[in-house]
Amino acid sequence: MNSLAHPQLHFTPVVKDPSGPRELVILGSTGSIGTQAIDVVLRNPDRFKVVALSAAGGRVELLAEQALRLGVHTVAIAREDAVEALREALGAKAAGRPLPQILAGPDAATEVAAVECHSVLNGITGSIGLRPTLAALRAGRVLVLANKESLIVGGPLVKALAKPGQIVPVDSEHTAIFQALAGGSRAEVRKLVVTASGGPFRGRTREQLAAVTPEDALAHPTWAMGPVITINSATLVNKGLEVIEAHLLYDVPFERIEVVVHPQSIVHSMVEFTDGSTLAQASPPDMRMPIALGLGWPARVPDAAPGCDWTKAASWEFFPLDNEAFPAVELAREVGTLGGTAPAVFNAANEECVEAFLNGRLAFTQIVDTVAKVVAEHGSHHGGRAAAGTSLTVEDVLHAEDWARARATELAAG
């Protein structure tokens, strides 16, 4: 198997571990993944040192505080109109500390993704993380990947650049598979089992889902996440994206990737081997554990997050996925099989449909229904595998996304 993420093959980056702390770049530092990564770093100053940060620019006070506390040499901000506010925030908080260099604009994160360091954590949300992902890989950095969209929409581009072991996944499901795969050879893998919490609507029928409100959908039972990811978890689009990601990361065919509902979110995913053995990775739902594993791999970071309390009685449940009520996973399998720009269309159309749902323009069940219509139109108009394989370019991906967003918006408007 030509796997991008392989726990038994350790990519040697151009910039090796220094004798001191491992140098890191954190992209998306003010988001959920970024802030938790910084928490891990601050609790382990002997292990990690952050040299650069990037953020969109909506939380300049937090970004300035992070930059000064970590002592980074560079800060990248996507919004050029936020640069002055960032400078003022840095100046007000500096207290004599040196100020970092500021890079601004849509390409700023891509630029810092290639600076000299050991590892780049891509915690950006959305397909805008594709160019930084490619930049980090080209520069020979270890890519600690929390931005699943860049792999999904740019799969062939990422696979063409990444060496075995150069990508360490951060999604809880994929870090679980990553760890479980160390228990056997690739030839011994029968299937991957990706777990899903089932979201807030587990057990509801499709008819019952029609009346779901945005407030209902934003109340995830397990994880605290941003609105788009939370809605994706409620529709199970997020699980569909993870199936595509697992296929790309581990080179396992779609028919050998199974989704099972596990409401407790303690078993994060499993690998079944050909002898009937199944290895599962279990821990309480806390993203600091997979983040720390990604930053420190192949070494673990002690006390990164609390472990399971085995002195207390607990029950773990597993249920089959209801594909009729939640068709997103099967649609994602179809999209992943099509390849080319189809995954980009799926992802972009979904983002627009989620926005339409949050603004009251689409019903909950219409999110995936509308995405399916856009994907079908893309297939008929563009041959389904438009710009597939090695011919795929970043421009192809962006063009497909623009088309999908526009068409999804039209359909949502009725």
N, C-alpha and C positions, 0 to 999 in steps of 0.2 A: 504494500500500500504506500502511495506517495503522500504521506500525511504532513500537513503544515505544522501541527502541534503533536509532538511525539515525546513522551516523558523519558524515553530511553535514549534519545538522540539529543545531545546538547550542542546547539549552535554556538560557535565561538565568535563573538562580535569583533568588529574592528577595534573598538575601544574595550580593552579587557578590564576586569575588576581592578581598581587601584588598591594600594595597600591599606587605605583608609576606607571610609564609608562608600558604598556603591552610589554613583552619581545618577540622578534621575531627572527626567523631564515629565511634567504632569500637564496634560492637555485637558481642558475642561475643569480647571481647578476649583471653580466656585459651585459646581454641580454636586449631586449626591455622591458619585464615585470619587470625584476629586477631593471633596472635603473629608471623606472617610480615609482616603489614601494619605492625606496630610496628617490626619490623626495617627495613623500607623507610623509615619515617618517621625513625627515629633516624639513618639514614645520609644523610638529606636534610633536615636541620633548616632550611635556607634555603627549602625548598619547602613543607614541611608542619608544621602544629602541631595536636596533638590537644587538644581542649577537654573531651571527655567520653568515658567508657568505660562499657560494660555487660558483665556476665557473669552466669552462672547462680549461682555462689557456691560451687562445689566446690573452687576453688583460690584461696582468699583471700590467701595469702602472695604468689602471683604477681600477683594483681590489685592488691594494695597496692604492690608494687614497681613495676608498670607506671604506676600513677596518680602516684606520687611522682616517678619518673624523667621522665615526660612533663609534669608540672606541670599536670594537668587540674583544672578547677574542679568537676567533678561525676563521681561514680561511681554507677552503678546496679547493684543486685544483686537477683536474682530471689528468692533464698531469704532470707526475713526472719530465719530462725534463724541465719543466718551473719553478721548485721550486727555483733554484738558482737566476733566473731573478726576481722572486717575492721577495726573500729575499733582493736582491740589491735595488729593487724599494721601499720596505718598509723602509730600512735603509736610503735611500736618502731622503725620504719624512718625516721621523719620527719627526725630530726637537724636540727631547727629549721626545716624547710621547712613552708609552710602546708599544712594538711590540706584535702582536698576535701570538698564537700558529699556526703552519702550519701543516695541514694534507694533504697527497698527495696520489694519486693513484685512480684507478677506483671505490673504495669503500669509498672514502673520503666523498662524498656528503651523502651517506647513513649513515655514522657515525654521521655527524653533524645534520642530520634530527632527531636524537633521543636525542639531548642534552636538558638540562632543559630549558624550555621556555613555553610560552602560545600557540603560533601559529607558524606553518611552512608554508611559502609561497613556493610552488614548481613551479618555473618559468623555469625549465629546458625544453629544446626542445627535443622531441623524446622519444622513449620508454626506454631510459636509465634512465628516471625518475621513472620507476616502483619500483625499490628497495628502493629509498628514500621515495616514497609515502607509501610503506608498513612499513618502519621503523618508520615514523612519526605516523602512525595509531597505531602500536604496542605500542609505547611509550605513547600513550594517548594524543597526541597533537591535537589541532584543525588544520586540513589540509586545507589551503587556496590554492585551486587547479587551477593552470593555465596550468599544464602539462596534457592536455587531453589524450595524448597517453597512459599514465600509467593506466588510468581507462579503456580505450578502449581495450588495449591488455591484461590487467590483471583483467578484470571485476570480475570474480568469486573470485579471490584472494582479491581484494579490498572490495567487498561486504561482504566477510566472516569476515573481520577485523573491518570495519567501523561501528560505532554506529550511530543511527539517529541523524543528526545534527552535526556530527563530521567533515563533509566535507562542506566547503563553496566554491562554484564555482566562478571563476574569468572571464571566457569567457563572453564577453558582452551579448551573447545570453542566457547563463545559469544563469547569475546573474539577467537578466530581468525576466526569468521564476521564479527564486527563490523568487523575490520580488512580482510578480503577484500572486503566489500561496498563499501568506499570505491573499489574499482577499476572500478566501473560503475554505471549507473543501476538503479533497482529494476525498471524495465520489461525490463531486459536479463538478469535473473536467471532461469536455467532451474531450478536446484535447489540445495539445500544438502546438503553431504556431511559428516555428523558422524562423526568417527573414534572408535573404541573400541580399547583395548588388547587386549580379549578376556579380560582377567582371568587368574587363575592356571589356568583350566581350558580355555583355548582348544584346540580340536581334539578334546575329549572328546565322546563320544556321551552321549545322555540316560541310557542304561543305566549308563555309567561314572560319571556324576555322582551316582547314587543313594547311593553309599558315601562321598561327600565329608564330611569332619569339619569342625567349626568352626575347628580349627587350620589345616587345609588352606585353607579359604576366607579366613582372615585374612592369608594370606601373599601380598599383592598384588605382582606382579613389577615394578611401576614406581613407584607412588605410596605415600607414607606418610600414612595417613588414619585417622580414627576408625573404630570397629568397625562401626557401621551403614553408613557410606558404603563401607567396604571390602567388606562382604557384598553391598551393592547393586551394586558393581562386578563381583563374582564372578557374580551372577545376571543381570547386565546390566539390572537394574531401573533403576540409575542412568542408563544410556543411554536407557532408555524415558522417564524423567523429562526428560532433556535434549532429546529429540525434542519433547515437549510444550512445553518452555520455548522451543525455537527457533521453533515455530509461533506462540507468543504474542508473543515479542519481535520477530520479523521479518515476521509476517503472511504466511508462506509456507504453502500447503496441505500437509497431511500426506503426500499422494501425491508431493510434490516435495521431501521430506526423506528422505535415504537414510543408512543406517548402514553403515560399512565397518570391518572389523577391521584395525588397524595396530599390531602388537605393539611396535614401537619407541617409540611415543608421542612422535614428533618432529613430525610433521604433526598439528596439533591440530584442524583441520577445514578444509573447503574450500568454495568457491562456484563452481559451474559456470554460465557465462553462455551466452546463446543462440547465440553464434557458435562454440561449442565450446571456448572457452578456460576453463581452470580455474585459479583463484587459490587458493593454499594458504598458510597461515601456519605456519612451522616454527621451533621452538626446543627446546632440551633441556627435559625435564620439570621445571620449577621454577615454583611458583605465585607467586613474587615478581614475575615479569614481568607476568602479567595483573593482579595486585593493583596494582602500580605504575602500569600503564596506566590502570586505573580511577580511581585517586586523582588522577592528573595530567592526565587527558584534558581538552582535545585535545592537550596536550603530552606527549611521552614523557619518562621519567625515565632519564637516562644510566646505564648499568651497573647496571640494576635486577637483572639476572641474567645468567649467562654465556650467550653465544650458541653456535651450532654451530661446531665446529672443522672447517673445510673442508679442512684439510691432511691429515686422516686419512680413509682409505677407509671407507666405510659403505654398508650396503644398507638400503633401506626396503621393507617388504613390505606388501601390501594383500590382504585376503581377504574374500570375501562372508560375511555373518553367517549362522550356522546357526540358523535360527528354530525348528527342531525341538528342538534341545538347549537353546536359550535363547529361550523364547517371550515373555519380558518385553517386548521392544520392540514386537512386534505387539499385545500386550495394551494397552500404553500408547497406541498409535495409536487403538485402539478407544475407550479411555477419553477421550482427548483429543477425539475426534470427538463423543462423547456430550456432553461439557462439563458445565455445571452443577456439581453436587456430586460427580459421578463421579470426577474427579481427586483430590478430597479423600479419598474412600473408598479409592481405589487406594493412595494414599500412606500413609494411616493403617493400613490392613490390612497393608501390607507391613512397616511398622515393628514391628507386633505379631508378625508371622510371623518376622521376623529375630530378635527376642528369643526366640521359642520355639525356633528353630533353635540359637541360641547356648546355650540351656539344655537342649538335648537332647530337646525335645518334638516337633520336626518334622525330617524328612529334608530335605536340601538341595533336592531337586527339588520337595518339597511346599511350599516357600515361595511360588513363583509360582503353583502349582496352587491353593493355598488362597486367595491374593489373587484369582485369577480367579473362584473360587466366590463370594467376598464381593461382587465387582463385579457378577456376574450376578444375585445376589439383590437387590442394590441396584437394578439395572435393572428387575427384575420387580416389586419391591415399591414402588418410588418413581418409576416411569415413566422411569428412565434419565436424564432431563434435569431432575431435581428442582431447583427454584429456579434455573433457568438464566437466562443473560443479565443484564439490568440489574436483575432482581428478586432476584439473589443478595445475601445479607447475610453478615456475619461470623458471625452466630449460625447461619445455615444451614450454613456450613462446619463450625463446631464441633460442631453436632448430628450432621452426617453422619459426622464423624470419630469421635465417641463411639460411634455405632452400629457403625461399621466395626471399631473396636478390640474392642468387646465380641463381635461376631460372629466375628471372626478368632480371638479367644481361645477361644471355644467350639469352633470347628472344630479348632483345634490340640490341644485337650484330648481330641479324639476322641469 
